[in-house]
Amino acid sequence: MQGSAKKFGKGLWGVTALATFASIMTPTAHAQEGAEQADEIVVTARRREETLQSAPLSVSAFTAETLDNAGVQNIEDVATMTPGFTFAPLFGGGGSVPVIRGQSTTIGEANVGFFIDGVYQSSRATMDAMLGPDIQQIEIVKGPQSALYGRNTFGGAVNIITRAPSNELEGVLEASYGEFNTVGLRGSLSGPIAQDSLYFRIGGAYNSSDGYFTNSLTGGNLDARETTVLTGALEARPNNEWLFRLRAAYQNTEDGDDPLRFAVNNAFPTALQGPPTPAGNQMYVGEVQGSDTFAVTPGHNNTELGSYSLTAQWQGDSMTFTSISGFNDLGLDLAVDGDYSAAQANYQTTLVDQYDLSQEFRLASNNDDRLSWLIGAYYYRLSAHTQVNNAYGADAVSIITTTGAPGFAAWRRLIGGATSDLNEETESVALFGQLGYDLTDQLTLTLEGRWTEETKSADQVAVSGLLNPTGPVTGVFNAESDFESFVPRVTLEYQATDDILLYATVAQAEKAGGFNTNIVAGSPIPSERFYDPETAWNYEIGAKTSWYDGRLVLNGAIYQIDWSDQIVRAVGTSGALLNVNAGATSIQGAEIEVRAQLMEGLEFNAGVAYTDSQYDDYNFAILGVIGMPSQLEGTRLQYVSEWQANTAIQYVMPVSADLDWFTRLDVSYQSDQSVVQPASAYVGDTTLVNLRTGLDFNNVSFRIFANNLTEEDTAVTGVFTPDPGQQYDYVRGQLGIGGAPLVGRQLFGGIITTRSPRVIGASVNVRF
């Protein structure tokens, strides 16, 4: 890692992006013909089709052309192009945290809902699953979308739209190869089965890599990757009124380990068990760093996901009826060396078998009358079976015996790991609606609302040997809870001119409560098993403007969020990690996005976001045990950058009548992010640079690409949890686990994700 010079370089990138952005805003900028105008981009963020510039809410939209030109592979890539959106792939991605406008959470269900063709995706493991060969558009909708979208859109929604089958034969094939034996293959084929009435689309993608790091324990690859995605769709149009579309997708992922290591704690030494046990550092303070050496017992991350949807739509003269049926089937097989070291201390396996189904009906007006309306009904059911085995190995503590310590009762503890067999069910029904009325030719008032009734149940059998004075304990937990809510949204929009739209929005969001079932670090006692819903009020003012016949687009928004009964992390009586309603947060922020065609062939896109996200109230009591202040009022939330900036410059220069030279440079900057509740540890300022250049000849494109061109080496992210490899070994008495220096038991440990190095490669794309 480099020092202050590197930090200066990162800041310089951010300042450069901001300065470039400012230059485009000057009145002397003269755009030319040829850009993909924002007025031409159609979004469905409000459950009806409208242009990006006419939608009175903050939404960033990326078309298939933009995604291809930028070489986007996953949602993390999309986040770097979206002001106000960050993405933290915790535990290598299995616990990914998407954050919109500073509303981060690492626990329970996510605050950002993911949808594919209107179908809610229930698992965090599916967030990157369907960015395969058939994506038409991705919409990042900022602010709560609970009224129309429903589930877990507390902070916003990611709406992924797939390509529809076509009435003309078309296809694409692409192959890429890069360093570290990185292979990419994808293709799709679409056309008519029966002209003008029945069409098909099939596609596939394969991505693999040997990985970027070596497992020194085995001498082999650490983080090998392999994913296969298959998709298919049928579309039928029996007449001018009806449309039916059936889509199926299958993903199979077989990955190795992730580049994760625990940071070595460096502050707040405390003897947790009291005399005569030694003190151990309880926290890491400062910028967390990645690693280039890993030694772990090999594990795996295998995922199988099936996603299916059926859309039926009838369009009459004055109204449109839509039915969307969805079904997802997820199988997860995860094995992880829990101490992330050469010590045989801890190993955890997780098996998940999960499915969810949903049904939505909508009826909407489709005329230009002063009154517009939409009504709908929604049903959702989730069933999940999760088996966890958290085992301690030969280098872990086996028996602890303490006698005669002053003020310390004689006791004996067996560290035997934990097992859990958990069945969870969620059933939800909702009614929702939208009513818009043109108060004048320029002023429109829109009311939205959603009533939801949700039932959650949990059935768990767990055996825990952690932190129990008399040895392993078998616990049975059965519970069912009902939640009912109504969330409103009010929008006032003013069309000042044909090119200037002003809007103001007030919206409430609510996320249901649930149960504490995590027993890996300890078993919750009965009074710690439940937590309640959390709510937030959101206030936003925005403007959407276009200039020079739509060739220059400038959109911006400012917002305020008041978040109460916030679900935050706590540590229970026996050491269990708990979700509790113990927080409140205020968030203020602003976002600006610009799109411009500076001259023929030269495109410029940029964005800037400022986010101030701080706890108003959060007493994380366990911090007091290690000597840290437990009241976190004024502390920023995790995984939120105060500043973000992104710039993309794309130039297509004609070389001859049939040959173009293509170049695109993407630069994204984010200021440092806290990775632990007290914000004592953080990921440093980060600037990522990606470059793509090559030649386009008729229907063939050749590209050379460089991802992470400047070799940014800040850590990707981190998450704090007890480190099973840093416990005091009472049996040996003189040495810690694996012969390490004698330390006391540590309550906090930071798992840090190392960033991938620069990857250079090439691709060939053929369209027909």
N, C-alpha and C positions, 0 to 999 in steps of 0.2 A: 504494500500500500504506500501511497505517496502522501506527502504532508501538505503544507499550506499552499505550495505552488499548484498542486492538483485542485485544491478547493477553489483557488482563484480561477483556474481554468473552467471549472464547473459554473461558477458565477458568471464568468465572461460569456459562456454559451447562453445562459439565461438572459443576460442583458442584451446580447446580440439579437436573440429571438424577439425580445420586447421592442428593441429599437427598430428592427425590420418591420415588425407589426405596426409600429407608430408611423413609419414612413409611408406605408400604404394608405394610411388614413388621411393624408394631406390632400387638400383640394386640387393639387396639381396632378394627381394620378389620373391618367386617361386610359380607361380600359378599351380593349378592342373586341372584335367579334370572335366567337368560337368557343366560349366556355360552356361547361355544363351548368346552366343557370339554376339557382336555387328554386326559382318559380316553377321549374320543370320537374323538380323532385317531388314525387307524391309520397306522403307518409300516412300511416294509419294509427298514429299515436292516440287519437281520440275515438278509436273503433269505427272510423269512417274515413274514406279517402279524401284528402285535401292536400294542397301544395304545402311545402315546407314553410314558405313565407306567409301563408294565410292561417297557419295553426297558432292560436294564442297560448303557447306554452313553450318552454325551453326544450328543444330536442335537437340532437346532433344526428345527422343521417349520413350513412356511407353506402354508396351504391356498389354494385358488383364491379364496375369499372374502377372505382377508387380502391376497393379492397385488393383487386388484382394488381393495379399499378403500384400500390404500396407494399405488396408482398405480405399482407396480413395473414397470420396463421391461427391466431387465437384471440380470445377476449382481452388478454393482457396487452396485445398489440393495439387493439381498438382503444383501450384506456389511455395509451400514450398519445393518441390523436384527439382526445376528448377533454376539453377543459372542464374541471369539476368532477372528474371521474378517475379514481385510483383503484388499483387491483393488487391485493396482497396474496400471493399463492402460498399460504401457510402449509407447512408439512409437505412441501413440494407440489401442492395443488389440491390435495385431498380435502383440505380445510380452507379453501380459497375464500377470501373476504373481498367482495366488491363494495366499494364505497362511493356513493354519490353525495356531493355537497356535505361532506364531513360527518355523515351519520354512520359511523363504523360500529360494528359489533363482531366479536369473535366467537360468540356463543349462541346456542339455539339456532333458529332459522335465520337465513340471511335477511338483510334489510332491502335488498334489491332483488326483484323478481325477474326470472328469465322465462321468455316465451318463444316458442317456435311455431309459427303460423297460428298464433293465438292460443296455443296449448301450453299451460304452465309446466315448467320443469322443476321437479321437487328436490333433486339432490344437488349438492354442491359439486359432486363428482361429474355432473353433466354439463358444467358451465362451458367447457371447451369442446364438448362432444360433437356437435353438429356443424362446425365450421369446415365442412367438406366441400364437395365439388358443385353443390347446387344452391349456394347462398346468393340471393338476389339483392338483399339490402339488410343493413343492421341499423336500428334506431335506438339511440340512448335517450330515454325520456327522463328528464331531471325533475325532482320534486315528487311528492307522493302521488301515486296513481291508484289509490285504493278504491275510489268511487267506480272506475270503469274496469280496472284490471283485477282488483281484489288481492289475492294471496301475496303477502310478503313484498308489496311494492311500497313499503314504508318510506323509503328514500328515493325510489325511482324504479324504472323498469328497463330491461334490455329486450327489445322486440326484434327477433330474427325472422326474416321473411325468405322463404325459399323460392327458387325459380319455378314458374309454372311450366307444364308441358307446352310445346309449341305446335302450331298447325303446319309448320314447314320443317323439313329435315335439316337438322343442324347438330354440330358436335364440336368438341374440343378435346385435345390430348396435350398433356404437359408432362415433361420429365425434368427433374433437377438433380444436381449433385453438388455437394459441398464438402468442405473439410470435415474431419472426424467421421468420414464415411456416411455423411448425411444424404439420404436418398428420399426423393419425393416423386410420386407418380399420381396423377389424377386425370380423370376424363369423364365426359358425359356425352350422351346421345339422346336427342329428342326429335319427335316428329309425329305425323298422323298415323293412326291405325285405320281410321275411317275419316276421310277428308271432311273437315269442318264440324265433326261431331265427337270424335274420340281420339285423344292424343296420349303419348307416353313420354316419360323421361326416365332414364337410368343413369347412374353415375357411380364412381368409385374413387377412392383415394387411399394411398399407402404412403406412410411416412416412417422412416427408421433412422437411427443414428447409433453409432458405437458409444456415444456419450463423450463427455469432455474431461472426465476425471478417472483415475485409476484407484481401485480398491487395493491398498497395499497389503491387506490381510490375505488376499487370494492371488494378487498379481493380475487380476482380470479387470474388465471394465466395471465401473461403479454404476453409471447412470445411463445404461443402454435404453433406447426407446424404440417401440414398434407399435404402430396403430394402423388399423384398417377400417375404413368407413365405406359402407355400401348404401346407396339410396335408390329409391324408385318411386314413381308417381304416375297415376292415371287421371286424366281429366275428361269428363264427358259433358257435352252440351247438347242434350236431346232436342232443345228448341231455343228460341230467343230469350226465354225467361229463366230457365233452370241451368245451374252449373253444379257439377259434382266433382270433387277432387279427393282422391285417396293417395296418401303418402306413407311410405315406410322407410325407415332408416335403421341400420345396424352398425354398431361400433364395437370393435374388439381391440383392447389395449393390453399389451404385455410389456410392462416397463420394469427396469431394475430399481435400484435404490436412488434416492435423491441426494444431492450434494449438501448434506446437513451436518452440522457439528454444534455441540454445546459451546458457548463462550465460557471462558474461565472467569468465574466471579472475582471481582477485585475490590469490593467495598462492603461495609456494614457487617463486620465479623460478630457473630452471635453464637453462643452455645445453646441450641434449642432445647436439649434435654436437661440443661442445668449441670452443675458439678456432679461427677468429675469429668464429664464429657468435654472435649475441646471445642473451641469456637471454629466456625466455618464461615467464609465470606458468603453473604446471603443474596447479593445483588451484583449485577454488572452495571457500571456507570461509564458513560461515554459512547462514542460511535462504535457500533458493532462492525466486525470485519468478517469477510468471507475467508475461506481456507482453500489451499490447493493440495492438502493431504487428507485422506480418509482411510479408515481401517474399521470395517464393520462386518459383522456376520451377515452374509448375503440375504437379502429379502426380495420382495417383489410387490408390484402393484398391478394386478390384473383386473380389468373391467370389461364386462359385457353389457351393452345397453341396446335395447330395442325401443324405437319410438315410432308410434303409429298415429295417424290422424285422418279423419274424414270430415270434409267440409261440404255442406250443401247450401246453395244460395238460390233464392228466387227473387227476381227483380221485376216488380210491377211498375205501373205508371207513377204511383205516388209513394210507394214504400218498398223496402227490401227486407226479406227474411233471411237470416243466417243461422245455421246450425253447425257447431264445431264439436266433434267428438274426439277425445284424445286418450291414448293409453301408452304408458311407459313402463318398461320392465328392466330393472337394474340388478346386476349381479356383481359384487365386489369381493375380491380376495386380496387382502393386504397383509404383508408380513414385514415387520420393521425391527431392526436392532435398536431398542429403545434408549440405550445409553450412547449410541452413535460413536462407539469407541471399540478398541480391540479387547476390552474387558468382557468377559462372559457374565454380564451383570443383569441385563434385562432384554427380553424379546417378546414382542406382542404380535398376535395374529388377530385379524378381524375378518369375519365373513358376513356379508350383507345380502339379503334377498329381499328386494323391494319392488312394489309395483304401485302405480297410481293411475286412476282413471278420472276423466272429467267430461262434463257435458255442458255446453253453453248454447242458449237460444237468444237471438236478438231480433228485434223488429225496429226498423228505423225509417224515418221519412227520407225521401230523396228528391225533393223539389226545392225550388228557390223561393218559397213563401217566407214571410217574415217570421213564422213559427217553425222551428225544427225540433224534432224529438227522437228519442231512442229509449227503448225499454228492453230489459233482458232478465234472464234467470240463469242460475249457475249451480251445478252440483259437482262436488269433488270428494274423492275417497282415496286415502293412502293406507297401505299396509306394508309394514317393514319388520323383518326378522333379523336381528343383529346378534352375532355371537362373538365375544371378545375373550381372548385368553392372554393375560398379562403375566408372564412367568419370569422369575428370577433365577439366574444361573449360578454356576459354581463360585464365581467371584463376588457374589452378592452376600450381604449379611444373612446368616441363617438363624442364629439365636442370639438374643440380647439378654444379658442378665446383669442387673445392677442391684447391689445391696449396700446398705449402710450409708448411702449418700445423705448428707445433711438436708433435712427437709424433703427428702425424696423417698417415697415408699418403695420397698422392694417389689420388683416387678419383672416379668418375663414376656418377651414378645417374639413371635414367629413371623418372619418375613417370607410369606409363601406365595406372593402374587395374588391375582384375582381372576375370576372368571365370571362372565355375565351372559345370560341368555334372555334377550329382551324382545318382546313383541309390542309394537306400537300401531295404533290405529287412529286415523283422523278422518272425520266426516264433516263436510261443510255444505251448507246451502245458502244461496244469496239471491237477492233481488236488487236490481240496479236500474238507474235511469238517467237520462240527460234531457234537459229542456232549454232550448235557446230561443230568444226573441229579439228581433231587431227593434230597439226602442226608437231609433231614427235610421236614416239611410247610412249613417256612419257608426252608430253606437249599438252594440249587441250585448245582452246579458245572458249568461249561460249558467244554469243550475244543474249540479250533478249530485247523486247520492247513492249509497249502497248500504243495504241492511244485510248482515251476515249472522248466521247461527252456526257455531262450530263445536263439535264434540271431539275430545281427545281422550285416549285411553292408553294405559301402559300396563304390561304384565311382565314382571322381571323376577328371575331367580339368579342370585349372585352369591358367590363365595369369595370372601375377602380375607386375606391374611395380613393386610397392611394396617398398622397402627392399632391393633387390637391386643390388649394386655394379656388375654388368655388364649391367643392363637386364632386360627381361621374361624370365621363366622359365616353361616349360611343365612341369607336374608331373602325374604319374599316380599315383593312390592306389587300391589294391584291398586289401580286408581282410575277414576274417570272424572273429567271436568268439562263443564259446558261454558261457552263464551258467546256473548251476544253483543253486537255493536252496530252503530250507524255512523257512517262517515260522510260528511258533506264536502262539496267543493263549489265555490262561486267564482265566476270569471266575468270580468267586464272588459270588453275590447273596443277600441276606437280606431277606425280606419281613417286616419287623418288625410291621407292622399292615397292614390292607387299604389304607391310604393312605400308607404309608411304605416305600420300597424303598431299601436300602443296597447298594452294589456296590463291588467292587475288581477291577481288571484289570491284567494284565501282558501285553504284546504286543511282538513283534519286527516290524520292518519292514525291507525291503530293496528298493533300486532298482538295476536293472541298470546296468552301465557302458556304454561306447560309444566313439565315434571323434571326433576333432577334425577337422572338415572346413571350418570357417569360414576363408576366405582373404581377407576384405575388408581387414583391417588388416595382413596379412602371411601368408605360407605356413608352416604348421608343418613342422618338420624331422621325419624318420622317428621319432625317439625320443619326440616329443611327440604322436604321433597317437592314443594309447590312454589310457583311464582305466577304473578298476575300479568295482565296485559300492560303494554306501554303505549303511550299516546304522544302525538306531536301536532302542533299547529304551525302551518307554513304560510308565510306571506311573501308574495313575489310581485315585482313590477318589471316589465320588460318592454323591449322595442325591437321590431323587425323592419329593416329598411333595405331598399335596393336603389342603386344609382346606375346611370349610364345604360339605360334599357336592360337592367338586371345583370349587367356584367360585373358589377361591384356590389357585394352584399355585406351588410354590417348588422349583426344581431347582438343584443346584450340584455342582461338581466341582473337585478340585485334582489336579495332575499334575506329573510329572517326566519329562524326556526326555533320554536320553544318546545323542548322535549322533556316530558315529565314521566314519572314512574318508570324510569329507564331501567332496562334489564342489564345488569352489570355482573361482573365476576366477584365472587366471594369465596373464602375458604371456610369449610364447615368445621364442626367440633372435632371430627376424626381425620381432618385433612382433606376431605372431599372437595372437589372443585364444583362450586354451586353457581346457578343463575339466581339472582335476587333483584327485587325492585328497590334499588337503593341509590339511584342516580337521577340527576337532572342536568340538562345541558342546554346552552344557548349557542346558536350558530348564526353568524352573519357572513355574507359573501357576495361576490360579484363575478360575472363571466362575460367575456366578449369573444365573438367569433367573426372572422372575415373570410370571404371568398372573392377572388378577383381574377380576371383575365387581363393581364397587363399589356399584352400584345398577342398577336396571332401565334398560337402554339405555346405561350408562356402562362402558366397557371400558378397562383399563389393562394395558399390557405394558411390561416394562423388562428391561434386562440390563446387567451390568457384567463386564468381563474385565480381569485383570491378567496381563501376560506379561513375563517376564524372560528374554530370549533373547540370549546372549552367546557369542562364540567362546572356547573353551578353548585352542585352538591354531590359528593361521593365519598363516603367514609369507608375506605378499604382497610378494615380494622387490623387485618393480619400484618400490615406494614409496621404497626406499632411494636410488634413482637421483635422485629429485627432492627428497631431503632430509627425507622424512617417515619416522617409525618404521614398519618393515616388519612387526614382530610385532604382531598385532592381538588378542592375548589380552585378554579383558575388554571388547572392543568389541562393541556391539550389532549384530545383523544388520539388513540392509536391509528396509524395508517392513513393519516390525513396530512397532506402537504399544504402549508400556508400559501405557497405560490406554485402555480403550474403554468407552463408556456409550451406551445407546440407550433412548429412551422413546417410547411411542406412547399417546396418549389419544384415544379414539373415543367419540363421543356421538351417539346417535340419539334425538331428541326428537319425540314425536308432536305434530303440529300439528292434525290432524283425524283422522277415522276412516280416511281413505285417503291421508293426506299426512304424511310424516315429514321432519324436518330433520336432515341428516347432517353431522357435522363430525369430521375426523380431523387431529391434529397429530402429526408425526413429528420427533423431535429426535435427532440422533446426534452423538457427540463422539469424537474420537480424538486422543491426544497426538501430539507430533511424531514423524516417521519419518525415519530415515537413508535417503539415496538413493545412497550410495557406500560401498565397503567400509570405509574408515577412519572413517566416520561424521562426517566434517568438514563435509559439506553435508546439509541436512535440509529436509523439508517441515514447516512450522509446525503448531501445534495447530489443529485444524479442527472447526468445528461447523456442521452442515447442518440446516436447518429446512425442512420441506415441509408445506404446508397444503392440505387439500381440504375443501370444504364445498358443500352444495347440497341439493336436494329430491328425495325419492323419492315417486312417485305411482303406486301399483299396480305395473305392470311397466315404468315409465319412470323413469330417474334422470337428473338434471341436476347437473353438478358444475362448480364453479370451482376451479382449482388454481393454486398458486404453488410452483414448485420453486426451491430456494435462496432462500427468502423474505428472509433477512437479508443477501443478497448477499455471502456468504463468498467471499473472493478469494485465499485461500492457493492455492499451486500444487497441482495434483492429484498429481503424482509427478515423478520424474526418473530418468535413467539415464546413467551416465558411459561415454563412448567417445571415441576421438580425433576432434577437430573438423577436418575437411578444409579449413575456411575460415580456420584460424588457423595457417598454416604460413609459414615464412620464404621469401620470394621471392628466390632467389639471382640470377635472371636480371635483374630490375630493380635489385637491389643496394641500393636506398634505400627502397623501399616494400614493404609486405606485399601480400597478395592483394587485388585490387580497389582498390588505392590506399590501403589501410588503413595505420595506423602500423606501423613496422617492429617485428616481434616474432620471437622464435625459435619453433622447432617445439614444439608442445604435445602432451604424451602423453595427458593427460586432458582431457575436455570434458564438460560436463553438459547433456544435452538435457532441457529442462523442459516439462512439459505444463501449459498454462494452463486454469484452471477456467472452466466455462461460467457466464454471468451468470444473474441471476434471470429466470425465464420464467413468465409469467402467461398462463393460457388457460382454456378451458371445454370440456366434453365432454357428450355426450348418449348415453345407453345405453338400448336398448329390448330387452326380453326377451319371448319368446313360446314 
